Amino acid sequence: MDTFVATPSFNKKDLEGSTLVLPTVSIGNVPQLTCDLIIHTLHLDRVGFLDDDSVLPVAGAREETGGIGVSVPIEVFQSSDHKWTVVQQRAPTEKGKKQQFLENIREFVKVHKFSQVVLLTSIDASRRIDAQINSVPFRVLGTGKSQLSEHAISLGVPQLEQVDESEEKEKESVIPSLPGSGLARHLFRKFKESGIPATILSMFALEGDNVSDSIAFVNFVNTILELKSNKDASGSWTPPKSWEYLFGTPYNAELYQ
């Protein structure tokens, strides 16, 4: 079912034809951090949320200036020209509800007729093969209908390599392995089976302080999608205020004197 709930002032028809940027909960939360940078740098408007009970419930303060209410697990943002729609997912799916989540996302994409889906994901860097270690940390993978993946490859971005898996995994599909990427592979398969143009943009990463990874990733994503105008492309990205507390508040030095 369609789980999208629009804000009172938003017309759902404005989703049609836009490009959906969809992060997956994956290693280091690099996609979520990247979407933070996109949302706050481009000043995207919060246009609604996905009311999906397959995702763990969380709530927090809103970060927009003058924002009323609370932040919820999956929120939807859009650019003023309606060209870009960005989802921000702040919580993982509940155990046993993966299929429900996958179906709900596919239905959201189909009902609102997005022109294409760009899946942002991070992949476990410790699982790289030799060819990946000796290369750039970015990879692309597209469905047969994805012109975006062809564009990325023309810019020199390597296509995600096929890595040998167990016999059981090999029977599952010919989609390359994406260790540490959460549900990215399953979402990609759903889109591919439904004939939805989809592209995976990925980065190899490890758990830790992933701020620098997200900056590198958002620059890569911007190179492919051209989110920012050419004159602004080399400029800095604006993080949300919550990034000041990624590792908690500073300790009081007076306690140790």
Secondary structure, 3 states (H helix, E strand, C coil): CCCEEECCCCCHHHHCCCEEEEECCCHHHHHHHHHHHHHHHCCCEEEEEECCCCECCCCEECCCCCCCCEECCEEEEECCCCCEEEEEECCCECCCCHHHHHHHHHHHHHHCCCCEEEEEEEEEHHHCCHHHHCCCCEEEEECCCCHHHHHHHHCCCCECCCCCCCHHHHHHCCCCCCCCCCCHHHHHHHHHHCCCCEEEEEEEECCCCCHHHHHHHHHHHHHHHCCCCCCCCCCCCCCCHHHHHCCCCCCCHHHHC
